[in-house]
Amino acid sequence: MKYAIIIPDGCADFAVDSLGGKTPLQAANLPAMDAIARAGMVGQSDNVPLHLPAGSEVANMTLFGYDPNRFFTGRAPIETAAQGITLGPDDWAIRCNMVTILNQIMVDFTAGHISTDESRRILETAQQVLGSNRWEFAPGVSYRNLLMYRGQSGVPSPFSRETKTSAPHDLTDGTVLDDFPRGPGCDLLTEMMQQSAELLKSHPVNSERKSKGLREATHFWLWGLGKTPSLESFQSRYGLRGAMITAVDLLRGLAVLVGWDRIEAPGATGYLDTNYAGKGQAAIEALSNYDIVCVHIEAPDEASHEGRVDEKIKALEAIDREIVAPIHQALQRYGDYRILITPDHPTPVSTKKHSHGWVPFATCGTGIKSSGHGSYDEVAAAASGVQIKDGWELMPNWIAGKL
């Protein structure tokens, strides 16, 4: 049996007035996804408990079949796994975004999609000026970077599970005054954020960006801190050898933590300009070597954060055409197979932020009977009556053919 999972990140949405009251999934031309819905079934899952952050870090852990109430420790430590950074028992990882804040408004949580090289140069300076044997900066991809707090054995940590932070992508166009870190250790994080503003004011990278008419990085935004989670391997749980195709360190990190191999598709960017066809082809090639292949596409989520419904529809149609259709066709050559299409969480274009709530899934293949629904979208999924309240139950039931 071969399995394929395709995750159009944040594609679940609300009805949009400019689309005549349709959601982007309903408005988009998605023949391959609709064909899967007709051949199999559609339903809903709830992937993020209300008391946890409505983000990809929780939702994708849930999709992999791991109860976040037991296993989630924070976003940043998942990303350290992607980079091969080791955290000791007293260490904490913290997500360090490059952002643009003007007059206390989160103007851009990506600092104008600052490049990876520009972020690296800034963090090299930050390590020299703000770093120490306690604070260690690590560049990631574009605006997505990390800061490690290296603790000492026998010395109480300044942070705890009660330290609360806010994701910058959920603050777009809003004030940040009420969203600085709070709880144990919040003073250390806030001080670092304030010091970053001074460092960035005169940094050569910002001077270069300003001369080109690009947005400047004005602050480091610190959030998503935690300690390394301990996850049982996916293969020991389900007996399947897996691979992940993504351009986002969070998903790379989850793959590392559950024992999946990572496959880097050429031209994958984690943004709207990603190489959709390259991801589809990489998945098709991986199917010959793995039992289960997962393709994660960040583009729908990025379009939602920017409030661009037209770009969200374009991304969904590209996913359907370049990823879903060829993978589904390739799977059928293996005989027994199952394919699953599902986002992690909703990201409505109207709010530009992640949301709790139901997301639609569609699946077909060996052992899955047709439920008679002709499309893949939020309305069809709600009408199906199939609801998986604890989203982490979707994976084991799907693999076992119990849906």
N, C-alpha and C positions, 0 to 999 in steps of 0.2 A: 504493500500500500504506500502510495505517495501522498503527501499533504502539502498544501500551499496556503499561506496566510498573507493577505494583502491589507495593509493598514493605511488608508488615506487619512492621515492625522487631522483631527478636528473637523471632519467633513460634515458631521451632524449639525443641524442648524434649525432655525425657526423660519416661519413663513416671512417672505420679504415683499414689501409693497411693490417695489420696482419690478418684481418678477410676477406680478399679478396674483400675489398671495401664495406663490409656490416657494418651496425651499430650493436651495441650489441643487440638491440631488434630484428634485422633481423637474427643475428647469433644464438641467443638463441633458445632453444626448448620450445615453449610457447603454448602448445595445448589449455589450458584453456582460455588464452587471445585471441588467434586466433578464438576460438569458439564464444566468445562474439562479436568479430568483424564481423564474418560471420552472426550471428543471428541478429545483429543490425547495427550499423553504426560506422564509424571512422571519425575523423575530427581533426582540429588543433585549439588551442587557444593560445593567447599571454597574459601571466599572469603578466608581469612586464613592466610598462611604462619605456621608455628609460631614463627618468630623475630620476628614483628611483633605489636603489640597486638591482642587479640581484640575490636576495637571497630568501631563504625560508620564511623569515619574510613578504616580500611583496607578493610573489607568492601564499602562502597558504591563506593569507587573501583574495586575489583575488579568489582563488578556492572556498572559503566559500561564495562568492557572495558579498563581501564588496569592494567597490571601494577604492583602496589604496590612490588615490589622495585626498580623503576626510578623510580617517580614519587612515592612517599610521603615526605614530609619532616616530618610532624607534624600533629596535629589543629588546633591553634590557627590556623595560617596559612590553613587552608581557611575558617575562620569569619571571619577578617579580610576575606576576599574577599566574603563575604556582606554585610558592613557597609560595603563600599567603602573600607576602610582600606588605604592604600598602605604597603607595607613596602619600605624601602630595602635595598640589598644587604648592609648590615651590621646590619639590624634582625632581631629575633626576636619572634614572637608567642607568648603564653603563655595558656592557658586559666585563668580565674580563677573558680572556683566559690564561691558562698556555701554554707557547710556548717555543720552542727551537730556538734561534737565534745565529748563529755562524758567525763571520766575516761579520756582517750586512746582512746575508742571512737567510731567513725564512726556516730553515731546517725541522721543524716539527711544525705544528700549533696545535698539540695535546700533545706536550711534551712526545712523546712515549706512548700515551694513558695512561697518568698518572691516577692512581686510584682515586676514589672519596674520600677515606680516606686520601690519600696523599695530595690531594688538600685541604681538610678540615684542616689538620695539618698546612699546609703552610699559609692558610688564618687566622688561629688563631694567628699565629705569626705576620702576616701582620697587623691585627687589633691592636695588642699590640704596634707595632713599628710605623706603618704608619697611623693607624686609629685615629679618633677623633670624636667629636660630629658632625663634618661635613662629614667625610668619614666613610662609613660602608661597610665592606666586607660580602658577603654571599656565602657560598659554594653551588655548584649545583651538576652536575653529571660529573665525570671525569675532563676533562680540561675546561668544560663549567661552568663558575662561574660569579658572579655579584659583582658590586661595586655601592653603592648608594651615591649620593651627596645630603645631607640634607640641603636644603636652608632655608632661614629665610623670614618671611613675611615682606614686605616693603623693603627688600634688593635686589637689582637687581641681577639676576642670572648671573654667568660668562659664561653660555652656551646659545645657541639659535639654531634655526633650521639651521642656517648657519654654525654651528660647524660640520666639516666633518671628518670622520674617515674611515679607510679601514679594511675590513674583513680579518683576517689572513689566512683563507683558500683560499683566492684568491691571496695570495702572495707566495705560496709554491715554493721553489727552486729559488726564486727571491730576489733581494735586497729590503730592507725595508727603505732605506734612503729617498725615496721620498714619503713615505706612513705613516709618523707619523701624528697625529692629526693636523688639521689646522682650522683656524677660531676662533671665540670667545671661550675663555677658553682652547685653545689648550696647553698653557703653563702649566696649572695645570695638564692636562692629561699626557703630555710628562714628566713632573717632576716625577709624580707617577710611570711611566713606568721605568724611570731611577733609581729611588729609589728601585724599586722591584728587579732590577738586583743585587744591592748590598746585599739586604736581602737574595736572593736566593743563592748567591755564597757559603755561609757557612751553609746553612740550613741542618739539619739532614736528611730530606727526600732526598735531592739530594745526600748526602753522601751514604745513603743506596742504592739509585738507581745506583750510580756509581759503587758500590761494586758488584752489580748484573749484570753489563754490560748493564744497561738500560739508555736511554736518560734522561738527566737532564732538568728540567724546568729552563730556564735562565732568563725569563722575564714574567711579566704580559703584555698582549696586550689589550689595552682598546679601545673599539669601540662600534658602534650600540647604542649610547646613545639616550635617549628620555624621554618623560613624558607619563603618562598613557593615552591610547586612550579611547574613549567612543564609544562603539559599541552597537547598538540595538541588542537585543537577537535574535538568530536564530529562536526560536519558535514564537516570535511575528512577524517576517518577513514572515515565511513560514508555520507556524502552525505545525511544526514537532519537536518532542523531540529527541535530539541527544546524541550520546556518541562517545568518542574519545579513540582509542587504539594506543599508541605511547610510545617510550622510550626517547623522546626528549622534553625538557622543553618548547621549542618554541611552539610546537603543543599543549602541555598541557596548556600553557598559553592562546593560542587562544581559546581553548575549554572553559576555564574559562570565558574569556571575552565575548563569544557569548552564554554562558549559557548551554554548554554541560557538561554532566558528564564525568569523566575520569575513564577508566578501565585499571588497571595495569595487563598486561599479565606476567606470571612467565617466567623468563629467557630472557626478552626483554632487550637488551643492547644498542640499537642505533648504533650498529657496525655490522661487517660481521658475528659475531658469535651469532647473535640474535636468539631467539627461534621462528622461522617462524611458526611452527605448533601451538605453544602456542598462538600466535596472531590470527591465523585463528580460533582456537577453542574458544577463548574469544569472537571473533566477532559473531560466530554462537550462542553462549549462549546469547549474548547481544540482538540479533535480537528479541527475545521474549519479551523484555521489552522496546525497543526503536523503533521509527519510522525510524530513520536513524543512521547508524553506519559507522564510518570512521576508516580505518586502515592505519596508516602511517608507512612506512618502510624506515629507513635511509640508509640501507646497500648499495644500488646502488650509492648513492651520495658519501659515504665514499670511495668506491672502485675507483670512478672517481678521487677524490682528491688525491688518492695514485697512479693514473695512471695505475691501475691494471685491464686491460680489461677482463682477465680470471675470476677474482673475481666478476666483474660486471655481467658477464654472469651467473656465479653460483648463485649469489644473485637473479637475475631475474628468473631463473629457479626454485629456491626454493620458491619465491613469487608465481609463477604460480601454482606450485604443492601443496604447503602447505597452501596458503591463498586464491588465486583466485578460484581455482577449488572447494574446499569444501564450500566456502561461496556461490558461484553461485548455487551449488547443494542445499544448505540449503534454499536459497531464494525461490526456485521454489516450496517448500512445502507450502509457504504462499499464493500462487495464484498470486495476483498482486504484481509485484516487478519491480525495476530497479537497475542495477548495473553499476557503472562508474569506469573505470580504467584511471588514468591520473597522470603524474608527475606534479610537481610544476613548475620547470624550467629546462633547459638543463644544464648538467654538463659534458662536453666532457672529455674523458680520455686523449685526446691529450693536452689539456690546463690545466687540473687539477683544474679548477675553474668554478664557476657558470657563466652562460651566459644569455643574453637576447635572445629572439627569440621564435619561435613557438614550442609548445610541442604537441605530439599526444594524443588524447583521444579515447577511445572505450566505447560504451555503448549499452546495449540491455535490453529488458524487455517489460513490458506492454506499448503499445502505440508507441513503437519504431520500425519502419519498417526497413527491411534489405536493405542496400545500395549496396550489392553485392561485398563487399571487403572481401578478404579471410584471411587477416592477420592484426595484430596490430603492426605497426611500423611507423617510420617517413615518409617513402616513400609512403606507402598506405594512410596515413593520408593526405599527401600533394596532392595526386592524387584524393582524394575524392571531393575536391572543397569546403568542408565545413570549413569555417574559422570564428572564433569568435575573432575579433580583440581586443575587450574589454573583457578580460577573465572573469571579474566579472559578465558578462551576461550569462555565461555557467550554473551556479547553478540555477538561477531562471527559465531559459528556460528548463533545464533538469527536474526539479521538476514539472513544468507545462506541461511537455510532448510536448514541442514546437520544439524540435530538429528535 
